[in-house]
Amino acid sequence: MKRNILVIAIVFGLLGWSCSKVDTQTQTQSQGLKQSVEKNIADINTAISKISETKGYQILTSGVDPTAKVVVSETSFKDSITLGFIAGIYDYQLDTIHLFHNFSYPFRLFKKTGTSNMMIVNLPQKLILHPKYLHSFIKSDSVLKNDFTISASNYHYYYTSWNILDYKLTADLTLNSVDLGNFDISSVSNAYNDQSNSSKYTFTGGYSILTAWQTGDTSKLSFALFKDNNPLLSETTLFLGNSSHKREKQYDLAIGNVEIKRGFGIDSIQVFQNGVLQKKAGAKITDSADSTGTICSNRDILLIFDDGTTAKLSTLIGPPLTQLKTLVSSLHDMYFAENIVDYIAINIYFNSR
């Protein structure tokens, strides 16, 4: 009899402890929403601060200079360049004697110095950090040290008119043999309303940033900031219809373990913490052409915490938001790939035939 009473007491004790634990977890999640957002924002700011101090950041944003941009669609280039055509080891060695008359690259910029199954290009870092010098053919640059290396293990570039494009780039970057990170870019276009792109740059220190977009009957625009493959900040917007008549279907913003969602036809905006819907917290999205609150869309977000206090996302993130938008823009438009890697690959390809 005493044994049965003891067992019953233990069972009720466990049940009581379990219920108490659930209540405590729910209370902690509710009370901890504001603290979670503040911690997650601090992690984001730390990430952007560390990223902006790297050479990788300088390289990724170097191609933003519009004077250095190569717009291939304005040339007569219609061809397919694969890694097999340009594989080898190349050193920057300006040659102004041999001219190529049928293309917009008059000088041979690189000399093949070895064999490889990759495209390995050694050149001065000045031409990377300031792409205009890569395009201006200054003879004095030939005496600069080739201290920067691009090692492309995957490259394919097919382009014709009518928006037909098939593109792939995977490349590691080093400066004086020190790792600076790597690119992984994929882009496909079959028509104006049938395009997709994914661009990722992995920095040293475990940080990476990814952008992706696609067009069609349903369009998608997104980005994510990672630390060791764990997302610190991500934003995804889905649209219905083509570019001229599209409307937002779904919006998702994740700040660490806090997620903000707005769906088509739903007036309210839902806020989740660790996957649990927060009933007392909320958010308001303000659409504005001048808004700086988010990355992919012109809007700001007013967070309403369960204690009644509010805070704008743009205010919480602060100045690092501008740096993040610059990174996303550079990756989205493939500035570095177009202005530097493609320019080098096409130059090698046409001057080796």
C-alpha positions as CSV (number, residue, x, y, z in Angstrom):
1,M,0.0,0.0,0.0
2,K,2.8,2.4,0.9
3,R,4.5,1.5,-2.3
4,N,1.4,2.4,-4.4
5,I,1.1,5.7,-2.6
6,L,4.7,6.5,-3.3
7,V,4.4,5.7,-7.0
8,I,1.2,7.9,-7.2
9,A,3.0,10.7,-5.5
10,I,6.0,10.5,-7.9
11,V,3.7,10.5,-10.9
12,F,1.8,13.5,-9.7
13,G,5.0,15.2,-8.8
14,L,6.4,14.6,-12.3
15,L,3.2,15.9,-13.9
16,G,3.3,19.0,-11.8
17,W,6.9,19.6,-12.6
18,S,6.2,19.2,-16.3
19,C,3.3,21.6,-16.3
20,S,5.3,24.1,-14.3
21,K,8.2,23.7,-16.8
22,V,5.9,24.4,-19.8
23,D,4.4,27.5,-18.0
24,T,7.9,28.7,-17.2
25,Q,9.1,28.2,-20.8
26,T,6.0,30.1,-22.1
27,Q,6.5,32.9,-19.7
28,T,10.2,33.1,-20.4
29,Q,9.6,33.2,-24.2
30,S,7.0,36.0,-23.7
31,Q,9.1,38.0,-21.4
32,G,12.3,37.3,-23.3
33,L,11.1,38.5,-26.8
34,K,12.6,42.0,-26.4
35,Q,15.8,40.7,-24.9
36,S,16.0,38.2,-27.8
37,V,15.7,40.9,-30.4
38,E,18.2,43.1,-28.7
39,K,20.7,40.2,-28.4
40,N,20.1,39.1,-32.0
41,I,20.6,42.7,-33.3
42,A,23.9,42.9,-31.3
43,D,25.0,39.7,-33.0
44,I,24.2,41.2,-36.4
45,N,26.1,44.4,-35.6
46,T,29.1,42.4,-34.4
47,A,29.0,40.4,-37.7
48,I,28.8,43.5,-39.9
49,S,31.6,45.2,-37.9
50,K,33.9,42.2,-38.3
51,I,33.0,41.7,-41.9
52,S,33.7,45.4,-42.8
53,E,37.2,45.1,-41.4
54,T,38.1,42.3,-43.8
55,K,39.8,42.5,-47.2
56,G,36.9,40.4,-48.4
57,Y,34.5,43.3,-47.7
58,Q,36.8,45.7,-49.7
59,I,36.9,43.3,-52.6
60,L,33.2,42.6,-52.6
61,T,32.3,46.3,-52.7
62,S,35.1,47.4,-55.0
63,G,33.2,46.8,-58.1
64,V,30.5,49.2,-57.2
65,D,32.4,51.9,-59.1
66,P,30.1,52.4,-62.1
67,T,33.0,53.7,-64.2
68,A,34.5,50.2,-64.1
69,K,31.5,48.2,-65.0
70,V,31.6,46.0,-68.1
71,V,28.1,45.7,-69.6
72,V,28.5,42.7,-71.9
73,S,25.1,43.1,-73.5
74,E,26.4,46.3,-75.1
75,T,29.1,44.4,-76.9
76,S,28.8,41.9,-79.7
77,F,29.8,39.1,-77.4
78,K,27.8,35.9,-78.1
79,D,29.8,32.9,-77.1
80,S,30.3,30.2,-74.5
81,I,33.4,30.2,-72.2
82,T,34.0,27.2,-70.0
83,L,36.7,26.5,-67.5
84,G,38.4,24.1,-70.0
85,F,39.1,27.0,-72.4
86,I,40.8,29.2,-69.9
87,A,42.3,26.7,-67.4
88,G,45.9,27.4,-66.4
89,I,48.0,29.7,-64.3
90,Y,48.2,33.3,-65.5
91,D,50.3,36.3,-64.3
92,Y,49.4,39.9,-65.0
93,Q,51.9,41.0,-67.6
94,L,50.7,43.9,-69.8
95,D,51.5,43.5,-73.5
96,T,50.7,46.6,-75.5
97,I,52.2,45.3,-78.7
98,H,49.8,42.5,-79.7
99,L,46.4,44.0,-80.5
100,F,43.1,42.2,-80.9
101,H,41.1,44.2,-83.4
102,N,37.7,42.5,-83.3
103,F,36.8,43.0,-79.7
104,S,36.9,45.7,-77.0
105,Y,40.0,44.3,-75.2
106,P,42.9,45.7,-77.2
107,F,45.8,44.6,-75.0
108,R,46.8,41.1,-73.8
109,L,46.8,41.5,-70.0
110,F,47.9,38.1,-68.8
111,K,50.6,35.6,-69.7
112,K,50.2,31.9,-69.1
113,T,52.9,30.6,-66.8
114,G,51.7,27.2,-65.9
115,T,49.1,24.5,-66.3
116,S,46.2,23.7,-64.0
117,N,42.7,22.3,-64.1
118,M,41.5,25.6,-62.6
119,M,41.8,29.2,-63.8
120,I,44.4,30.7,-61.4
121,V,45.2,34.4,-62.0
122,N,47.9,36.3,-60.2
123,L,47.7,40.1,-60.4
124,P,48.3,43.2,-58.3
125,Q,45.7,43.9,-55.5
126,K,45.5,47.5,-56.8
127,L,43.6,46.2,-59.8
128,I,41.2,44.4,-57.6
129,L,40.5,47.1,-55.0
130,H,40.4,49.7,-57.8
131,P,38.9,48.0,-60.9
132,K,39.3,51.1,-63.1
133,Y,43.0,50.5,-63.2
134,L,42.4,47.0,-64.6
135,H,40.4,48.6,-67.4
136,S,42.6,51.6,-68.1
137,F,45.8,49.7,-69.2
138,I,48.4,51.9,-67.4
139,K,51.8,50.6,-68.4
140,S,53.4,51.5,-65.0
141,D,51.1,48.9,-63.4
142,S,53.2,46.1,-65.0
143,V,55.9,46.6,-62.4
144,L,53.5,46.0,-59.5
145,K,53.8,42.8,-57.5
146,N,51.3,40.1,-58.4
147,D,50.2,39.5,-54.8
148,F,46.5,38.8,-55.3
149,T,45.3,35.4,-56.6
150,I,41.9,34.3,-58.0
151,S,41.5,30.5,-58.1
152,A,38.4,29.6,-60.1
153,S,37.5,25.9,-59.7
154,N,34.2,26.3,-61.6
155,Y,33.5,28.8,-64.4
156,H,31.0,28.8,-67.2
157,Y,29.7,31.9,-69.1
158,Y,27.2,31.6,-72.0
159,Y,25.6,34.8,-73.2
160,T,23.5,35.8,-76.3
161,S,21.0,38.5,-77.0
162,W,17.4,38.3,-75.8
163,N,18.4,37.8,-72.2
164,I,19.8,34.3,-72.6
165,L,22.4,33.6,-70.0
166,D,24.0,30.6,-68.3
167,Y,26.6,31.5,-65.7
168,K,28.5,29.8,-62.9
169,L,31.5,30.9,-60.8
170,T,33.2,29.3,-57.8
171,A,36.4,31.0,-56.8
172,D,38.8,31.4,-53.8
173,L,40.6,34.6,-53.2
174,T,44.0,35.1,-51.5
175,L,46.4,37.9,-50.8
176,N,50.0,37.0,-50.3
177,S,48.7,33.4,-49.8
178,V,46.4,34.5,-47.0
179,D,42.8,33.3,-47.4
180,L,40.3,36.1,-48.1
181,G,37.1,34.0,-48.6
182,N,35.3,32.6,-51.7
183,F,32.5,33.3,-54.2
184,D,29.8,30.9,-55.3
185,I,27.6,32.4,-58.0
186,S,25.0,30.8,-60.3
187,S,22.7,32.7,-62.7
188,V,20.3,31.5,-65.4
189,S,18.2,33.5,-67.8
190,N,15.9,32.1,-70.4
191,A,13.8,35.2,-71.0
192,Y,13.0,38.5,-69.3
193,N,10.4,36.8,-67.0
194,D,12.3,33.6,-66.5
195,Q,15.5,34.3,-64.6
196,S,17.2,33.1,-61.4
197,N,20.3,34.0,-59.5
198,S,22.1,32.9,-56.4
199,S,25.2,34.6,-55.1
200,K,27.2,33.8,-51.9
201,Y,30.3,35.1,-50.5
202,T,32.0,33.4,-47.5
203,F,34.2,35.6,-45.4
204,T,37.0,34.5,-43.1
205,G,35.8,34.1,-39.5
206,G,32.8,31.9,-40.4
207,Y,30.6,34.7,-41.7
208,S,28.8,34.5,-45.1
209,I,26.1,36.4,-47.0
210,L,23.7,35.0,-49.6
211,T,21.4,36.7,-52.0
212,A,18.9,35.0,-54.3
213,W,16.2,36.1,-56.7
214,Q,14.0,34.7,-59.4
215,T,11.4,36.0,-61.9
216,G,8.3,34.4,-63.4
217,D,4.7,34.0,-62.5
218,T,5.9,34.0,-58.9
219,S,8.9,36.2,-58.2
220,K,11.2,35.9,-55.2
221,L,13.8,38.2,-53.6
222,S,15.8,37.2,-50.6
223,F,19.1,37.5,-48.6
224,A,20.6,35.9,-45.5
225,L,23.5,36.7,-43.2
226,F,25.1,33.7,-41.6
227,K,27.5,32.9,-38.8
228,D,28.8,29.3,-39.1
229,N,25.8,28.4,-41.3
230,N,23.4,29.7,-38.6
231,P,21.2,32.6,-40.0
232,L,21.6,35.9,-38.1
233,L,19.3,37.8,-40.3
234,S,17.2,36.9,-43.4
235,E,14.5,38.4,-45.5
236,T,12.4,36.9,-48.2
237,T,9.6,38.5,-50.3
238,L,7.4,36.6,-52.7
239,F,5.4,38.4,-55.4
240,L,2.6,37.3,-57.7
241,G,2.6,38.4,-61.3
242,N,5.2,39.8,-63.6
243,S,7.5,42.8,-62.9
244,S,5.1,45.4,-64.2
245,H,2.0,44.0,-62.4
246,K,3.2,42.3,-59.3
247,R,1.8,42.3,-55.8
248,E,3.3,41.0,-52.6
249,K,2.2,37.6,-51.7
250,Q,4.3,36.9,-48.6
251,Y,6.9,38.7,-46.5
252,D,9.3,37.0,-44.1
253,L,11.9,38.6,-41.8
254,A,13.9,36.5,-39.4
255,I,16.1,38.2,-36.8
256,G,17.8,35.2,-35.2
257,N,15.1,33.2,-33.4
258,V,12.5,36.0,-33.9
259,E,10.4,35.8,-37.1
260,I,8.0,38.4,-38.6
261,K,5.5,37.2,-41.2
262,R,2.9,38.9,-43.4
263,G,0.9,36.9,-45.9
264,F,-1.3,38.0,-48.8
265,G,-4.8,38.9,-47.6
266,I,-3.8,38.9,-44.0
267,D,-4.1,42.3,-42.3
268,S,-2.2,41.4,-39.1
269,I,1.5,40.7,-39.0
270,Q,2.5,37.7,-37.0
271,V,5.6,37.6,-34.7
272,F,7.1,34.3,-33.7
273,Q,9.8,33.5,-31.2
274,N,11.5,30.1,-31.4
275,G,8.5,29.1,-33.7
276,V,5.9,30.1,-31.1
277,L,3.3,32.7,-32.1
278,Q,3.5,35.7,-29.8
279,K,0.0,36.8,-28.9
280,K,0.9,40.1,-27.1
281,A,3.7,41.2,-29.4
282,G,3.3,42.6,-32.9
283,A,4.8,44.6,-35.7
284,K,3.9,47.3,-38.2
285,I,5.4,47.5,-41.7
286,T,5.7,51.0,-43.2
287,D,6.2,51.0,-46.9
288,S,8.2,54.1,-48.1
289,A,10.5,54.9,-50.9
290,D,12.8,56.6,-48.4
291,S,12.7,53.8,-45.8
292,T,16.0,52.1,-44.8
293,G,14.6,49.5,-42.4
294,T,15.0,46.4,-44.5
295,I,17.2,45.1,-47.2
296,C,15.1,43.8,-50.1
297,S,12.2,46.2,-49.8
298,N,11.6,49.9,-49.3
299,R,10.2,49.7,-45.8
300,D,10.8,50.0,-42.1
301,I,9.4,47.8,-39.4
302,L,8.1,49.0,-36.1
303,L,8.4,46.2,-33.5
304,I,5.8,46.2,-30.7
305,F,6.9,44.2,-27.7
306,D,4.7,42.5,-25.1
307,D,5.5,45.2,-22.5
308,G,4.0,47.9,-24.8
309,T,7.4,49.4,-25.8
310,T,8.3,49.9,-29.5
311,A,11.4,50.1,-31.6
312,K,12.1,50.6,-35.3
313,L,14.3,48.0,-37.0
314,S,16.4,50.7,-38.7
315,T,17.1,52.3,-35.3
316,L,18.0,49.0,-33.7
317,I,20.5,48.0,-36.4
318,G,21.8,51.5,-36.9
319,P,24.6,52.5,-39.3
320,P,25.7,48.8,-40.0
321,L,22.5,48.6,-42.0
322,T,24.0,50.8,-44.8
323,Q,27.0,48.4,-45.0
324,L,24.8,45.4,-45.2
325,K,22.7,47.0,-48.0
326,T,25.9,47.7,-49.9
327,L,27.0,44.1,-49.6
328,V,23.6,42.8,-50.7
329,S,23.5,45.1,-53.6
330,S,27.0,44.2,-54.7
331,L,26.3,40.4,-54.5
332,H,22.9,40.8,-56.1
333,D,24.3,42.6,-59.2
334,M,27.4,40.5,-59.3
335,Y,29.7,43.6,-59.5
336,F,32.9,41.7,-58.7
337,A,32.1,38.9,-61.1
338,E,31.3,41.2,-64.0
339,N,33.9,43.8,-63.5
340,I,36.8,41.7,-62.6
341,V,36.5,37.9,-63.0
342,D,34.5,38.0,-66.3
343,Y,36.7,40.7,-67.7
344,I,39.8,38.6,-67.0
345,A,38.3,35.4,-68.3
346,I,37.1,37.0,-71.6
347,N,40.5,38.7,-72.0
348,I,42.3,35.3,-71.5
349,Y,39.9,33.6,-73.8
350,F,40.1,36.0,-76.7
351,N,43.8,36.5,-76.5
352,S,44.6,32.8,-76.4
353,R,42.9,31.9,-79.7
